[in-house]
Amino acid sequence: MKGFILGIDIGGTFTDIVYIDLVNMDIRVNKVLTDIQYPDRTFTEGVMENVEDPSRIELITHGTTLGSNMLLGQTGLERPRSILITNRGFEDVIEIGRQNRPELYNIFFERPKPLIERRFRIGVSGRIDGDGKIVQDVDINEIRDVIKNYRDYAEVYIISLLNSYINPIHEIEIEKEIRNMDSGKFIVSSHKVDPRPGEYERTVSAVINGLLKPITSRYLKNILDSLEKMGYKKRLLVMTSNGGVVDTVDAIERPAYIIESGPAAGAIATAYLARLLDIDRMVSLDMGGTTSKATTIIDGEALVTMEYEVGGKVHMGRVVKGSGYPLRIPHIDIAEIGVGGGSIIWLDEGGYIHVGPLSAGSDPGPACYGRGGTEPTLTDAYSAMNWIPDMLGGERLKINRELALKALEKIAEERGENVYEVAYKAVELANELLYRAISIVTLERGYDIKDFTITTFGGAGPIHSTFLIELGFKEAVVPIYAGVFSALGLVLTDYKYTFYRGVNNDVNKIRQKTLDKLFNEMEKEAYKYLSDIGFSKESIRFNKYLEMKYRRQGKTLLIPYDNSLSNSIERFEEIYLSRYGYIMDETPYIETCILEAIAENEKPILYIGEKREYMPEPEKLKRAFYGEYGWLETGIYIRGSLKPGAIVEGPAIIWGVDSTILIRPDYRGEVDEYGNIVIKRG
């Protein structure tokens, strides 16, 4: 590559952009306010702002939360008119679900509404048994009648039949008939989305994919049209929820796989950083304007789960099981909580301070933005305590500290405190909320945070670094380009695609060569698929997994497979023991073989130079508030002027174009050879 590459991450408040010139490895970053109603416009405007000659762009990679926003009911993202075709008698599968009660003692709890109304769930004849044998043929005339009755209504046809993961012939026949009679409509077949057992989860995954398809198609095509008018005619890649990337054709065909692509980018960037710094255990904390996301990185890889819920109720970073829609798609194990720089600070009826989950977003934004916001936010608290500069977002957004103080005064008066005490307490409360998200991906996964380094990034994350070290972490790393680190993750990731084969048997009834045959079949399929896109066989590598459980359990564990069934059984028992504290006196059960095909993309070199220790002089001194320490004279440093080896003693504040780093008293930061700032107790 001789041009440059772009990574564009659209968030709830800011859109982050990373621009890398592959000739001289020059890296530029930018932040622009997100247009929530028209995110595709934000995308193209961000490109135009950073690129003088679009013909020199070699590659653009994109991360978005468009899909999850639609399921959460964002205005302007209405669900398309959809028809679900399933086996007669199974029309209510998506409504019955697993019949679990998410909130046992809440008599007012309401189950999530079915994604498709009952009158648009159509049962038809035809049946395939658990071994894949045809018990009853599909009645094609019946299918034709369904199409005639609903083609004036339907924008999307979704097909999910029993046992189609073993034998999809009936889904293929129905899909073919729809294309013949109602061409141009969107069609989704469950065996292409989630070819695994469990008709409820598979059907819901297919339905979500179908609902997202028209919206994703329109969104990405608008972007592609705009890029083509600008002169860009090469590939646009989209990040998937498991941290890989796919091209727009795949993203439009299987949009359920990109539903959480934005949060995944930060985890991938952290995994890359962990490998770069040779740190085997790292927690990724991405704190933006609206939410914060925590992820665990083990041996340079982000942990992945095969099932999660979207559109459900979140309590302290944890999705209330059964309150949303299960999506059985590979997904980086992320705990998300509604606290960010734009989170609103408020009082309950008892006069207690709360932070979030409501956010001021980008419009009107925090009070200190001067865009009409009057509710106090965490950013207003930072401003009140003199922690952030007068200009944000590359000096495009002027901060008005007086407006921040005015917004906080309302709460201070009610509590009988001064605004600085209120601001500091709000930050401390935010730290507690962040800890809850972190504990979900560490303590609840069987890990001790004392063994971990924490990486803090996003526009607000680096401000909280020293507070989080107090939780027990060894140290904190604030990466280079911390404010746009997720966007950097977009250009550091690889092309990734996942293939499945059902097994459904006890391990003592499965032969090693049976598993090898299944993986060989998937490898051939992967080589063909990736070579058609343009990757050479030498650039492709594979990760193999088995989904395992005990027979009578519904929850599976993802177990690495190293071509040895006995090793996988041993590893399953180790992981099961660490997760649940015991193992059962039963034979493990393999549900699915999974092959992750990865084709590596060219990555930028982040090395800056050799470390030479020195103590830089601050650019200026400024008084800042530190809670129990009160107001202290604080050195202000400009991040871009700090060279590898620079040591900054707290209290200090380091201002960057994309984020602010707070180093409280008794802490120190040191710049490493890659431009990261490593913070430890002094």
GUPA-336395 format. One record per residue: residue in one letter; x, y, z of N, C-alpha, C, O in turn. Coordinates in steps of 0.2 Angstrom, whole numbers, plus 5000, padded with zeros to 4 digits. Example, Ala and Ser with C-alpha at 12.3 -4.5 7.8 and 13.67 -1.06 7.14 Angstrom:
<nodes>
A506649725039506249785039506649845039507149835042
S506449895035506849955036506450005039506750065040
</nodes>
This chain:
<nodes>
M500449945000500050005000500450065000500950075004
K500350114996500650174995500250234997500550294998
G499650234999499250285001499150295008499650285012
F498550295010498450305017497750265019497350245014
I497650245025497050215028496750255033497050295036
L496050245033495650285038495250235043495050185040
G495250245049494750215054494250265056494450315059
I493650245056493050295058492650265063492250215061
D492550285069492150255074491650305076491750355079
I490950285074490450335076490150315083489950265084
G490250365088489950355094489350395096489150435091
G489050395102488450425104488550505104488050535104
T489150525106489350595106489850615101489650665098
F490350585101490850605096491050545090490850485092
T491250565085491450525080492250535079492450585078
D492550475080493250475080493550455074493350405071
I494150485072494450475065495150465066495450505069
V495450415063496150405063496350395056496050365052
Y496850435054497150445047497850425047498250455051
I498050365044498750345044499050345037498750315032
D499550385036499950385029500450335029500850335033
L500350285024500750225024501450235021501850195021
V501550295018502250315015502650335021503250305021
N502450375025502950405030502650385037502950405042
M502150345038501850325044501650375048501650375054
D501450435045501150495049500450475051500050445047
I500350485057499650475060499350535062499650575066
R498750545060498350605062497650585065497450535063
V497450625070496750605073496350665073496550715072
N495650645074495150705074494550675077494450615077
K494150725080493550705083493050755081493150815081
V492450735079491950775077491250755080491150695082
L490850805081490250785085489750745080489750755074
T489450695083489050645079488350675078488050705083
D488150675072487450685070487050625071487050575067
I486650615077486350555079485850535073485750475072
Q485450585071484950565066485250545059484950505056
Y485850575057486050555051486850535051487250575049
P486950485054487650465056488050455049488650465049
D487750435044488150425037488350495035488950495032
R488050545037488350615035488950625039489450655036
T488950615045489450625050490050585047490650605047
F489950525044490450485042490850515036491450525036
T490450535031490750565025491050635026491550655023
E490750675031491050735032491650725036492150765035
G491750675040492350665043492850645038493450665039
V492750605033493250585028493450655024494050665023
M492950695022493150755018493550805022493950835020
E493450805029493850845033494550825034495050865034
N494750765033495350735034495750715028496350705028
V495450715022495750695016495750745011495150775009
E496250765008496350815002496250774996495850804991
D496450714995496450674989496150604990496550564992
P495550594990495250534991495450474987495450414989
S495750494981495950434977496650404980496750344978
R496950434985497550404988497350354994497750324997
I496650354996496450315001496450244999496150224994
E496850195003496850125001496350085004496150035002
L496150105010495650065014495350115019495650155022
I494650105020494250135026493950075030493650035027
T494050085036493750035041493250075046493450125048
H492650045047492150085050491850045056491849975056
G491750075061491350045067490750085069490750145069
T490250045070489550085071489150045076489249985077
T488650085080488150045084487450055081487050055085
L487450065075486750075072486250025073485750035075
G486549955073486049905074485749905081485149895082
S486249905087485949905093485549965095485049965099
N485650025091485250085092484550075090484050095093
M484450035084483850025081483449975086482849985087
L483749925089483349885094483249915100482749895103
L483549965102483450005108482850065106482650095111
G482650065100482150115099482350185097481950225098
Q482950195094483150265093482650285087482450255082
T482450355088482050385083482350385076482950405076
G481950375071482250375064482550305062482750305056
L482550255067482750195065482150145066482250095070
E481550155063481050105064481150045061481550035056
R480849995064480949925061480549915055480049935054
P480849875050480549865044479949815044479949775049
R479449815040478949765040479149695038479449685032
S479049655042479349585041478849525042478449535046
I479049475039478649415039479049355041479649345039
L478849315046479249255049478949195046478349185048
I479249155042478949095040479349035044479949035044
T478948995047479148945051478748875051478248875047
N478948825054478548765054477848775058477848815063
R477348745055476648755058476648725065476948675067
G476448765070476448745077477048775081477048775087
F477448815077478048845080478048915079478548955080
E477448945078477449015076477649065083477849115082
D477549035088477549075095478249065098478349085104
V478749025095479349015098479749075100479949075106
I479749135096480049195098479749225104480049265107
E479049215105478749245111478749195117478849225123
I478749135116478749085122479449095125479549095131
G479949085121480649095123480849035127480648975126
R481249045132481448995137481048995144481148965148
Q480549045144480149045150480449065156480149055162
N481049095156481349115162481149175164480949225160
R481149195171480949255173481549295176481849285181
P481649345172482349385173482349415180482849415184
E481749445182481749475189481249435193480649455193
L481449395197481049345201480549375205479949355206
Y480649435209480249465213479849525211479549565215
N479949535205479649595202478949575198478949555193
I478449595202477749565199477549615193477049595190
F477849665192477749715187478149705181478049735176
F478649655181479049645175478649625169478249585169
E478849655163478549635157479149605152479649635152
R478949555149479449525145479549565139479049605137
P480049565135480149605129479649585124479449525123
K479449635121478949625116479249585110479749595108
P478849535107479049505101479249545096478949595094
L479849535092480149575087479649575081479649625077
I479249525080478749515075478049505078478049455082
E477549545076476849525079476649455077476849435072
R476149435081475949365080475649355073475649305070
R475249405070474949395064475349395058475149375052
F476049415059476449405054476949355055477549355051
R476849305059477249245060476849185057476249165060
I477049155051476649115047476949045048477549035046
G476548995050476748925050476548885044475948895041
V477048845041476848815035477048735036477348725041
S476848695032476948625032477748615030478048655028
G477948545032478648525030478948515037478848555042
R479348465037479648445044480348405042480348355038
I480848425045481548385045481648365052481648405057
D481848305053481948275060482648295063483048325059
G482848275069483448285072484048265069484648285070
D483948215064484548185060484648215054485048195050
G484148255052484248295045483848255040483848275034
K483348205042482948175037482348205036482048235040
I482048205030481448245028480848195030480848135028
V480448225035479848185037479248205033478848165031
Q479248265031478648295027478948345023479348395025
D478748345016478948395011478648455012478048465015
V478948515010478648575010478148575004478248554999
D477548605005477048615000477148684997476948734999
I477348674991477548734987476948784986477048844986
N476348754984475748794983475648834989475348894989
E475748804995475548845001476048905002475848955004
I476648895000477148945001476948994996477049054998
R476748984990476549034985475949074988475949134986
D475549044991474949074994475149124999474949185000
V475649105003475949155008476249215005476149275007
I476649205000476949264996476449304993476449364994
K475949274990475349314987475049364992474849414991
N474849334998474549365004474949425007474649475009
Y475549415007475949465011476449505007476849545010
R476549495000477049534997476949604996477349644996
D476249634997476149704997476349735004476449795004
Y476449695009476649715016477349705017477649755020
A477649655015478249635018478849665014478849675008
E479349695018479949715016480449665017480949665013
V480349625022480849575023480549505025480049505028
Y480749455022480549385023481049345027481649345025
I480849325033481349285037481049215038480549195039
I481549165036481349095036481749055042482349065042
S481449025046481748985051481348925053480848925055
L481648865051481348805051481748755056482348765057
L481348705059481648655063482248625060482148595054
N482748615064483348575061483648595055483948555051
S483548655053483848675046484648685047484948685042
Y484848685053485648685054485948625051486548625050
I485548565052485848505049485648495042486048475038
N485048515040484848505033484448565031483848565033
P484648615027484348675026483948675019483648725017
I483748615017483448605010482748645010482648675005
H482348635015481748675015481848745015481448785012
E482248775019482348845019482648865012482448925010
I483048825009483248845002482648844997482648894993
E482248794998481648794993481248854994480948884989
I481048875000480648925001480948994999480649034996
E481549005000481949064998481949064991481849124988
K482049014987482049014980481349034977481249074972
E480749014980480149024978479949104979479649134975
I480249134985480149204986480449244981480249294979
R481149224979481449264974481149254967481149304964
N480749204966480449194960479849244959479649274954
M479449244965478849284965478849354968478349394966
D479349364972479349434975480049464975480349474980
S480349464969481049484969481149554971480749594970
G481749564974481949634976481849644983482049694986
K481449594987481349594994481949564997482349524995
F482049585004482649555008482349495010481849485012
I482849445010482649375013483249355017483849365016
V483049325023483549295028483349225030482749215031
S483849175029483749105031484149095037484749115037
S483849065042484149055048484849015048485249025051
H484848965043485448925042486048965040486648935041
K485949015037486449065035486749105040487249135040
V486249125045486449165051486749135057487249155059
D486449075059486649045065486448965064485948945066
P486948935060486848865059486948815065487448775065
R486648825071486748785077486048765080485548795078
P486048715084485448695087485148745092485448785094
G484448735093484148785098483748825093483948885091
E483048805092482648845087482448915090482448955086
Y482448925096482248985099482849035097482749085094
E483449025100484049065099484149075091484349135089
R484149025087484249025080483749075077483849115072
T483049065079482549105076482649175077482549225073
V482749195084482849265086483449295082483449345080
S484049255082484549285078484449295071484649345068
A484049255068483849265061483349325060483349365055
V482849335065482449385065482849455066482649505062
I483249455071483649515072484049535065484049595063
N484349485062484749495056484249525051484449575047
G483649495050483149525045482949595046482849635042
L482849615053482649675054483149735053483049785051
L483749705054484349755053484549765045484849815043
K484349715041484549715035484449775030484849805027
P483749795030483649855026483949915029484149955025
I483949925035484249985038485049985037485350045035
T485349935038486049925037486249935029486749975028
S485849905025485949915018485849985016486350005012
R485350015018485250095016485850135019486150175015
Y486050125025486550165028487250155025487550205023
L487450095023488050075020488050095013488550125010
K487550085009487550115002487550185002487850214997
N487250225007487250295007488050315007488250365004
I488350285012489050295013489450285007489850325004
L489350225004489750204998489650254992490050264988
D488950274991488850324986489150384987489450414982
S489150414993489550474995490250464993490650514991
L490550404995491250394994491450394987491950424985
E491050364983491150354976491150424973491550444968
K490650474975490650534972491250574974491550624970
M491550554980492250594982492850564978493350594978
G492750504974493250474971493550414974494050384971
Y493250394979493550334983493150274980492550274980
K493450224977493150164974493350094976493250044974
K493750104982494050034985493550014990493050034991
R493849964994493449934999493249975005493750005008
L492649965008492449995014492349925019491949885017
L492749925024492749865029492349885035492349945037
V491949845038491549855044491749805049491849745048
M491849835055492049795061491449745063490949775063
T491649685065491149645067491149645075491649665078
S490649615078490549615085491149575089491249575094
N491449525085491949485088492649515086493149475087
G492749575083493349605083493649595076494249625075
G493349565071493649555065493349615060492949655063
V493449605054493149655049492849615043493149565041
V492349635040492049605034491949665029491849725031
D491849645023491749705018490949715018490549685022
T490749765015490049795015489549735012489049735015
V489749695008489349645005489149595011488549585012
D489649575015489449535021489149575026488649545029
A489249635027488949675032488249685031487749685035
I488049695025487349695023486949635023486349625025
E487349575021487049515021486949485028486449455030
R487349495033487349475040487449535045487949535048
P487049585045487149635049487149625056487349665061
A486849565058486849545065487549535068487649545074
Y488049525063488749515065489049575067489649575069
I488749635065489149705066488749745071488849805072
I488249715075487849755079488249785085487949845087
E488749765087489149795092489849805089490349795093
S489949835083490549835080490949895083491649895084
G490649945086491050005089491349985095491949995095
P491049955100491349935106491949885105492449885109
A491849845100492349795099493049825097493549795098
A493049875093493649905091494149925096494749915096
G493849955102494249965107494649905110495149915112
A494249855111494549795113495049765109495649745111
I495049775102495549745098496149795098496649765098
A496049855099496649905100497049885106497649885106
T496649865112496949845118497349785117497849775120
A497049735114497349675113498049685109498549655110
Y498049725104498649735100499149775105499749755104
L498949815109499349855114499649805118500249805120
A499249755121499549705126500049665123500549645126
R499949645116500449605113501149645112501649625112
L501049705110501549755109502049765115502649765115
L501649765121502049785127502149715131502449725136
D501949665128502149595131501849595138502149575143
I501149615138500749605145500249555144499849565139
D500249505148499849445147499149455149498649415147
R499049505154498349515157498249585157498549625161
M497749605154497549675153496749685153496449645150
V496549735156495849755156495849825152496149865152
S495349815147495249875142494649915145494049885146
L494749985146494150025148494050085144494550125143
D493550085140493450135135492850175138492250155138
M493050235140492550285143492450345138492850385137
G491850345134491750395130491250445132491250465138
G490850475128490450525130489750505133489450535137
T489550435131488950415133488950355138488550345142
T489450305136489450245140490150225141490650255138
S490250175145490950145146490950075145490450035147
K491450045142491449975140492149945143492649975142
A492049885147492649855150492649785146492149745145
T493249765145493449695142494049665145494549705147
T494149605145494749575148495149545142494849515137
I495749555142496249535137496749485140497049495145
I496749425138497149365141497649345135497449325130
D498249345137498749325132498749355125498749325120
G498549425125498549465119497849455115497849475109
E497349415118496749405114496149425119496149415125
A495649465116495049485119494649415120494549375115
L494349415126493849355127493249365123492949415122
V493049305120492449305116491949265119492049205121
T491249285118490749245120490249225114490249265109
M489949175114489549155108488849175109488449155104
E488649205114487949225115487849285119488149285125
Y487449325118487249385122486649415120486249395115
E486349465124485749485123485749565121486149595123
V485349585116485349655114484649675115484149645116
G484549745116483949775118483649765124483049775125
G484049735129483749715135483949765141484249815139
K483749755147483849795153484549785155484749725156
V484849835156485549835159485549855166485349915168
H485849815171485849835178486649835180486949785181
M486849895181487549905183488049865179488549835181
G487949875172488449845167488249775165488549745161
R487749745169487649675168486949675164486449705167
V486849635159486249635155485849585160486049525161
V485149605161484749565165484549505160484149515156
K484749445162484649385158483849375156483449375161
G483649375150482949365148482649425147482049425145
S482949485148482549545147482649575140482349625138
G483049545136483149565129483049505124482749455125
Y483449515119483349465113484049425112484549465111
P484049365113484649325113484949325106484549305101
L485549345105485849345098486449305099486949315102
R486449245095486949195096487449205090487549165085
I487849255091488349275086489049285090489049315096
P489649275088490249285091490349355093490249405089
H490449365099490449435102491049445107491049405112
I491449495107491849505112491549515119491049555119
D491749485124491449485130491549555134492049575137
I491049595133491049665135490549685140489949665139
A490749715145490249745150490149815149490649855149
E489549835148489449905146489049945151488549915154
I489150005153488750035158488650105156489050135153
G488150135158487950205156488250255160487850295163
V488850265159489250315162489850345157490250305155
G489850405156490250435151490350505153490050535157
G490750545149490850615150490250655150490250705153
G489750635146489150665145488650645150488050675149
S488750595154488250575159488050625164488350665166
I487350635164487050685168487050665176486950615178
I487250715180487350715187486650735190486450795188
W486350695194485650715197485550695204485950645206
L485050715207484850695214484250655214483750675210
D484250605218483550575219483150605224483350665227
E482550585226482150615231482450615238482250665242
G482950575239483250575246483850625246484150635251
G484050655240484550705240485250675238485750705239
Y485250605236485850575235486050585227485650585223
I486750585226486950605220486950535216487150485218
H486750545209486850495204487150515198487150575197
V487450475194487850495188487550445183487650385183
G487250475177486950425172486350395174486150405180
P486050345170486350325163486150375158486450375152
L485750425159485550475154486150515153486550535157
S486250535146486750575144486550635140486050635137
A486950685140486750745137486950735129486750775125
G487350685128487550665121487950725118488250765121
S487850735111488150785107487750845106487950905105
D487050835107486550895106486050885111485650845111
P486050935116486450995117487150985120487651025119
G487250925123487950915126487950945133487550965135
P488550935136488650955143488551035143488651065138
A488451065149488251135149488851175147488851225144
C489451155149490051185147490251195140490651235137
Y489851155135489951155128489651225125489851245120
G489151255129488851315127488451305121488351345117
R488151245121487651225115486951225117486551195114
G486751245123486051245126485951205131485451205134
G486451155133486351115139486351145145486751195146
T485951125150485851155156485951105162486151125168
E485951035160486050985165486750975167487150975162
P486950975173487650955174487850885172487450845173
T488450875170488750815168489450805171489750845174
L489750745169490350735172490850775169491350805172
T490750795162491250845159491250915162491750945163
D490650935165490550995168490950985175491251035177
A490950925178491250915184492050925183492450955187
Y492250895178493050905176493150975175493750995177
S492751015171492851085170492851125176493351165177
A492451105181492351145187492951145191493251185194
M493351085191493851065195494551085191495051075194
N494451115185495051145181495451085179496051085178
W495151025177495550965174495650965167496050945164
I495151005163495150995156495351065153495251115156
P495651065147495851125144495151175142494651145142
D495351225139494751275137494551255130493951275128
M494851215127494651195120494651115119495151085122
L494151085116494151015116494050995108493951035104
G494250935107494050905100494550945095494250965089
G495150945096495650975091495451055091495551085085
E495351085096495251155097494651175093494651235090
R494151135092493551155088492951175093492451195091
L493051145099492451155104492751195110493151175114
K492451255111492651295117492251275123491651275123
I492651275129492351255135492251315139492651355140
N491651325142491451375146491351355153490851325155
R491851365157491851345164491351375168491051345173
E491151435167490651475171489951435170489551435175
L489851415164489251375163489251305166488651285169
A489751275167489851215171489751225178489351185181
L490051275181489851295188489151315189488851295194
K488851345185488151365185487751305185487251305189
A487851255181487451195181487551155187487051125190
L488151155190488251115196487951145203487851115208
E487851215202487651255208486951225210486851225216
K486551205206485851185208485851125212485551125217
I486351075211486451025215486751035222486551015227
A487251085221487651105227487251135232487251125238
E486751175230486351215234485851165238485751175244
E485551115234485151065237485451025243485151005248
R486151015242486450975246486851015252487150985256
G486851075251487251115256487951115255488351115260
E488251105249488951095248489151145243488751175240
N489851155242490051195237490151155230490151085231
V490151185225490151155218490751105217490651055214
Y491251115220491851075219491851015223492050955220
E491551015229491350955232490950905229490950845228
V490350935226489850905222490250865216490150815214
A490650905212490950885206491450825208491450775204
Y491850825213492250775215491850715217492050655216
K491350725221490950665223490650625217490550565217
A490450665212490150635206490650595202490550545200
V491350625202491850585199491950515203492050465200
E491950525210492050465214491450415213491550355213
L490850435212490350395210490450355204490250295203
A490650395199490750365192491250315193491250265189
N491750325197492350275198492050205200492250155198
E491550215205491150155208490850115202490850055202
L490450155198490150125192490550085187490450035185
L491150125186491650095182491950025185492049975181
Y492050025191492249965195491749905194491949845193
R491149925194490649865193490649835186490549775186
A490749875181490849855174491449815174491449755171
I492049835177492649795177492649735180492849685178
S492249735186492149665190491849615186491949555187
I491349635182490949585178491449545173491349485172
V491949575170492349545165493049515169493449495165
T493049525175493649505179493449455184493549395184
L493249485190493049445196492549395194492549335196
E492049415190491449365188491649315183491349265182
R492249325180492549275176493149235179493449195176
G493249245185493749205189494449235189494849195191
Y494449295188495149335187495249385193494749415195
D495849385196495949435201496249495198496749495194
I495949555199496249615196496949635198497249675194
K497149605203497849625205498349595200498949615200
D498149545196498649525191498549565184498949545179
F498149615184498049645178498349725178498449755183
T498549745171498649815170497949835167497649805163
I497749895168497149925165497349975160497850025161
T497049975154497150025149496550065149495950045148
T496650135150496050185150496150225143496650255142
F495550225140495550275134494850295133494350285137
G494750325127494050365126494250435128494750445131
G493750475126493850545128493850555136494250605138
A493550515140493550525147493950475151494150495157
G494050425148494450365152495050385155495150365161
P495550425152496150435155496150485161496550485165
I495550515162495550555168495450515174495650535180
H495150455173495050405179495550355180495550315185
S496150365177496650315178496950305185496950245187
T497050355188497350345195496850325200497050285204
F496250345199495650315203495650245202495550205207
L495650215196495550145195496150105197496050045199
I496750135197497350095200497250075207497450025210
E496850125211496750115218496250045219496250025225
L495950025214495549965214495949905215495749855217
G496649905214497049855214497449835208497849785208
F497349875203497749855197498549875198498649915202
K498949835194499649845195499849915192500249945195
E499549935187499750005184499150015179498749975177
A499250075176498750095171499150125165499650155166
V498950105159499250125153498750165149498150145147
V498950235148498550275143498850275137499350305136
P498550235132498850225125498950295121498550345122
I499350295117499450345112498750355108498450305107
Y498550415107497950435103497350405107496950375105
A497350415114496950375119496150395117495750355117
G496050465115495450485114495050455108494450455107
V495450425103495250395097495450325096495550305091
F495650295102495950235102495550175099495750135095
S494850185100494450135096494450145089494450095085
A494550205086494650215079495250185077495350155071
L495850185081496450155079496350085079496650055075
G495950055083495849985083495549955077495649905074
L495150005073494849985067495449975061495349935057
V495950005062496449995057497049945059497449935056
L496949925065497349875068497149795067497449755069
T496449795065496149725065496249695059496549715054
D496049625059496149585053495449565050494949575054
Y495449545044494749515041494649445045495049405045
K494049445047493849385051493149355049492649395048
Y493149295048492449265046492449195050492849155051
T491749175052491649125057491249065053490749085050
F491449005054491048955051490848905056491248895061
Y490348865055490048825061489848755058489748745052
R489948705062489648635061489348605067489748605072
G488748585067488448555072488748485074488848445069
V488848465080489048395082488548365087488248315085
N488348395092487748375097487848295099487448255097
N488448285103488548215105489048225111489448265112
D488948165115489448165121490148145118490248115113
V490648175122491348165119491548095119491948075114
N491248045123491447975122491147945116491247885115
K490747975112490347945107490647985100490347965095
I491148025101491448055095492148035094492548035098
R492248025088492948005086493348065084493148115081
Q494048065085494448115083494448135076494348195074
K494448085072494448095064493748125062493748165057
T493248115066492548155064492648225065492448265061
L492948245070493048325071493548345066493448405064
D494048315065494548335060494248345053494348385049
K493748295051493448305045493048365045492948395039
L492648385050492248445050492648505049492448555046
F493248505053493648565053493948575046494048625043
N494148515043494448515036493948545031494148585026
E493248525032492748555027492748625028492648665023
M492748645034492648725035493248755033493148815030
E493848735033494448765031494448775023494648825021
K494148725020494148725012493648785010493748825006
E493048785014492548835013492848905014492748955011
A493248915020493548975021494048995016494049055014
Y494548955014495048965009494648995002494849045000
K494148965000493748984994493449054995493549094991
Y493149065001492849125003493349185003493149235000
L493849175006494349225007494749245001494949294999
S494849184997495249194991494849234986495149274982
D494149224986493749264981493749334983493649374978
I493849354989493949424991494549454989494649514988
G495049414989495749434987496349414991496849444990
F496249374996496749355001497149294998496749244996
S497749294999498149234997498049185003497949195008
K498149115001498149065006498649075011498549055017
E499249105010499749105015499549165020499849155026
S499149205018498949265023498349245028498149275032
I498149175027497549155031497749115037498149065036
R497549125043497649075048496949065051496449095050
F496949005056496348985058496348975066496948965069
N495848995069495748975076495148925077494648935074
K495248875080494748815081494448815088494848825093
Y493848805088493548805095492948745095492748725090
L492848725101492248685102491748715107492048745112
E491148715106490648735111490448675115490148625112
M490648675121490548615126490148635132490148695134
K489848585134489448595140489348525143489548475141
Y488948515149488648455151487948445148487648495147
R487748385147487248375142486548415145486248435140
R486448415151485748435153485848515155485348545158
Q486348545152486448615154486348655147486448635142
G486048715148485948755142486548805140486548815134
K486948815144487548865143488148825141488348775144
T488448845136489048815133489648855135489548915136
L490248825135490848865135491248855129491248805126
L491648905127492048905121492748885122493048915126
I492848825120493548795122493948785115493748765110
P494648815116495048805111495148735109495248695113
Y495248725102495348655100496048655096496148685091
D496548615098497148605096497248545092497848515092
N496748515089496748455085496848395090497048345088
S496648405096496648345101496048355105495948395109
L495648305104494948295108495148295116494748325120
S495648255118495748245125496048305128495848325134
N496448345124496648415127496048455128496048495133
S495548455123494948505124494548485130494248525133
I494448415131494048395137494448415143494048445148
E495048415144495448435149495348515150495248535156
R495448545145495348625145494648645147494548695151
F494148605145493448615147493348615154493048655157
E493648565157493548555165493948605168493748625174
E494548625166494848685169494448745169494448785174
I494248765163493848825162493148825166492948875170
Y492848765166492248755170492348765177491948795181
L492948735180493048745187493248815189492948835194
S493548845185493748915186493148965186493049015190
R492648945182492048985181491548975186491249025189
Y491448915188490848895192491148865199490748855204
G491748845200492048825206491948745207492148725213
Y491748715203491648635203491648605196491548645191
I491748545196491548505189491148455191491048425197
M490748435186490248375187490448315185490948305181
D490248255189490448195187490048165181489648115182
E490148195176489748175170490148185164490748215164
T489948155158490348165152490248225148489648245147
P490748265147490548325143490248315136490248265133
Y489948365134489548365127489748415123489848475125
I489848395116490048445111489448465107489148425104
E489348535107488748555103488948575096488548555091
T489448615096489648645089490448645088490748655093
C490648635082491348655080491348725077490848735073
I491848765079491848835076492548845073493048825076
L492548865067493148885064493148965063492748985059
E493648995065493749065064494349075059494949065061
A494149105053494649115048494849185048494449235048
I495549195049495849265049496349275044496749245043
A496149335040496649355035496949425037496549465038
E497649425038497949485041497949535036498149535030
N497849595039497949665035498549695037498849685043
E498849735033499449775035499249825040498749855040
K499749825045499649865051500149925051500749915049
P499949985054500450035055500950015060500849975065
I501550045060502050045065502050095070502050155068
L501950085076501850135081502450155085502350195089
Y502950125084503650135088503850215086503850235081
I503950245092504150315091504950325092505250365088
G505250295097505950305098506150275105505750255109
E506850275106507050245112506950295118506950355117
K506850255124506750295130507350325133507850295133
R507350395134507850425138507550465143507250515142
E507650445150507250475155507450545156508050565156
Y506950585157507050655159506450685162505950655161
M506450745166505950775169505750835165506050885166
P505250835161505050895157504750955162504550935167
E504851015159504551065163503851075161503651065155
P503451095165502751105163502651165159503051215159
E502151165154501951225150501751285154501951335153
K501351265159501151315164500951285170500851225171
L500751325175500451305182499751325182499551375180
K499351285185498651295186498351265192498551205194
R497951295196497651265202497051225200496651245196
A497051165203496551115202496351085208496751075213
F495751055208495451025214495550955215495350915210
Y495750925221495850855221495450825228495750785231
G494850845229494550815234494850825241494850885243
E495050775244495350785251495950825251496150845256
Y496350825245496950865245496750945244497250985245
G496150955242495951025241496251055234496351015230
W496351115234496651145228497451145228497751165233
L497651115223498451115222498651145216498351145211
E499251175217499651195211499851135206500151095209
T499651145200499651085196500051095189499851145186
G500551055188500851065181500451045175500150985176
I500451085170500051065164500551055159501051095157
Y500450995156500950965151500550955144499950935144
I500850965138500550955132500850885130501450875129
R500350835128500550765127501050765121501450725121
G500850805116501250795110501950815110502350805106
S502150855116502850875117503250835121503850845122
L502850775124503250735129503550675124503250645121
K504250665125504650615122504650555126504550555132
P504850495123504950435126505450445132505950465131
G505250425138505650435144505450485148505750495154
A505050535146504750585150504450555156504050515156
I504650585162504350565169503950625171504250685172
V503250615173502850675175502650655182502250605183
E502750695187502550685194501950715195501850775193
G501450685199500850715201500950765207501450755211
P500550805208499950825203500150855197500450895196
A499850825192499950845185499350835180498950785182
I499250875175498750865170499050865163499450915162
I498950815159499250805152498650815147498250775147
W498750875144498250885139498450865132498950875130
G497950825129498050805122497550835117497050855120
V497650825111497050845106496450805107495950825104
D496550745110495950695110495750675117495150645117
S496150695122495950675129496350705134496850735132
T496150705140496550735145496750675150496350635152
I497350675153497650625158497750665164498050715165
L497350635169497450665176497950625180497750565181
I498450655183498950615187498850645194499150705195
R498550615199498450645205499050645210499550605208
P499050675215499650675220499850595221499350555222
D500450585222500750515224500750475218500850405219
Y500650495212500650455206501150485201501250545202
R501450445197501850475192501750435185501550375185
G501850475180501750445173502450445169502850495170
E502550395165503150395161502950375154502550325153
V503250405149503150395142503550335140504150345140
D503250285137503650235134503850245127503750295124
E504150195124504450205117503950205112504050225106
Y503350185113502750185109502350255110501750255106
G502450295114502050355116501550345121501150385122
N501450285123500950275129501250305135501850305136
I500750315140500950345146500750295151500250275152
V501250265155501250215160501150245167501650285169
I500650235170500550275177500550225182500250175182
K500950245187501050195193501050245200501050305199
R500950215205501050245212501750275212502250245210
G501750335215502450375215502950345220503450365220
</nodes>
